[in-house]
Amino acid sequence: MSIKEQGGALHWSWRGMFAPMVHRHYETFELPEVPDRLLPDRLAITFLTDRDGNIVSLSAPLEPMVKDIVFARLAAGDCTDPAFRARCVGSFKSGATTHRVTLDSGRPACVEARLPAGLSPRASSRDEGFASSSWRASSSNFAARGRSSMK
């Protein structure tokens, strides 16, 4: 499923179907009713955001007998290019924090932040040396894939 901005409006496409989206309410948009085309008429699509307001997924009631199907945002743009990811590898210092970026078997880069134990938000008496946390790089463009078997 893909949502793109074109000419000041959002446009939906999926499995050969396409349509402009109409704003319904807050983060919910819907597809128009198109009697002469195969299209899920008036399908409500709701965008879900993280605490910073970035779109992380969308949900749609594609099957009326089950909960909404959730589509997670996929990586797109430069972060999918292996040459670009290879150029991002290294150790970077920011104050007392050292960020180490590595490649993970050709997958998107892994980032590990290391803080001195005294500066770690979860530091405890058994922490020695550095506390670390890892996370994966995220995307910037909106292309989604479902958790179901549908693609």
C-alpha positions in Angstrom: 0.0 0.0 0.0 1.4 3.4 -0.9 0.3 7.0 0.0 1.8 9.9 -1.9 1.2 13.6 -2.0 0.5 14.9 -5.5 -0.7 18.4 -6.3 -1.6 19.2 -2.7 -3.7 16.1 -2.1 -3.0 12.6 -0.8 -3.3 9.7 -3.3 -3.7 6.0 -2.4 -2.6 3.0 -4.5 -2.6 -0.7 -3.8 -2.6 -3.8 -6.0 -3.4 -1.9 -9.1 -6.2 0.2 -7.5 -5.7 3.9 -7.0 -7.7 6.9 -5.9 -7.4 10.4 -4.3 -8.1 10.5 -0.6 -10.6 12.8 1.1 -10.0 14.1 4.7 -12.6 12.7 7.1 -11.6 13.6 10.6 -8.2 14.2 12.4 -5.8 11.5 11.1 -8.5 9.6 9.1 -9.0 9.9 5.4 -11.3 7.9 3.1 -11.4 6.8 -0.5 -14.2 8.1 -2.7 -17.1 6.1 -4.0 -16.4 5.2 -7.6 -19.2 3.0 -9.0 -17.5 2.2 -12.4 -14.2 0.9 -10.9 -13.2 -1.9 -8.6 -12.3 0.1 -5.5 -13.0 -0.3 -1.8 -15.5 2.5 -1.7 -15.4 4.9 1.3 -12.6 2.9 2.8 -11.4 4.7 6.0 -7.6 4.9 6.3 -6.2 6.1 9.6 -2.6 7.3 10.1 -0.9 6.4 13.4 1.9 8.6 14.7 4.7 8.4 17.2 5.0 10.9 20.1 6.9 13.3 17.7 4.1 13.3 15.2 5.9 11.2 12.6 3.7 8.7 10.7 4.7 5.1 11.7 1.8 3.1 10.3 -1.7 3.2 8.9 -4.7 1.0 9.5 -7.7 0.1 7.3 -10.7 -2.1 7.8 -10.1 -4.2 4.6 -12.0 -7.2 6.0 -15.2 -6.4 7.9 -15.0 -9.6 10.1 -11.6 -8.8 11.6 -9.8 -5.9 13.3 -8.3 -3.2 11.1 -5.2 -4.4 9.2 -2.2 -2.4 10.3 0.5 -1.5 7.7 3.9 -0.5 9.1 6.1 2.1 7.4 9.0 0.8 5.4 12.4 2.3 4.8 12.8 4.3 1.6 15.2 6.7 0.0 18.9 6.8 0.8 18.7 4.5 3.8 17.9 1.6 1.5 21.1 2.1 -0.6 23.9 -0.2 0.6 26.6 2.3 -0.5 24.9 5.1 1.5 24.6 2.9 4.6 28.3 1.9 4.3 29.3 5.6 4.3 27.5 6.0 7.7 29.6 3.4 9.5 31.8 4.8 12.3 32.0 6.1 15.9 30.6 9.5 16.6 31.0 11.5 19.9 28.4 13.9 21.2 29.5 15.2 24.6 29.8 12.2 26.9 27.9 9.9 24.5 29.5 7.8 21.8 27.3 6.5 19.0 28.6 3.5 17.1 27.0 2.8 13.7 27.6 -0.7 12.2 26.2 -2.7 9.3 24.1 -5.7 10.4 24.6 -8.4 7.7 23.6 -6.1 4.9 20.5 -4.9 6.7 19.9 -1.2 7.7 22.6 0.1 10.0 22.4 -0.6 13.7 23.1 2.3 16.0 24.4 1.7 19.5 24.6 4.6 22.0 27.0 4.3 24.9 26.7 6.5 27.9 28.8 6.5 31.1 26.9 4.5 33.7 26.3 7.7 35.8 24.5 9.3 32.9 22.4 6.3 31.9 18.7 6.9 32.6 18.4 3.3 33.9 21.8 3.2 35.7 21.8 0.9 38.8 24.5 -0.1 41.3 25.3 -3.2 39.3 26.0 -1.2 36.1 29.7 -1.3 35.3 31.5 0.7 32.6 29.0 1.7 30.0 25.2 1.2 29.6 24.2 0.6 26.0 21.1 0.5 23.9 20.5 -0.4 20.3 17.9 0.4 17.7 17.4 0.2 14.0 17.4 3.1 11.6 13.9 4.2 10.4 12.6 5.5 7.1 11.6 8.8 5.7 9.2 8.0 2.9 5.8 6.3 3.3 5.4 2.9 1.8 3.7 0.3 3.9 3.4 -3.4 4.2 0.8 -5.4 6.1 1.3 -7.8 9.0 -1.2 -10.1 7.3 -0.3 -12.5 4.4 -1.6 -9.9 1.9 1.0 -7.9 0.0 
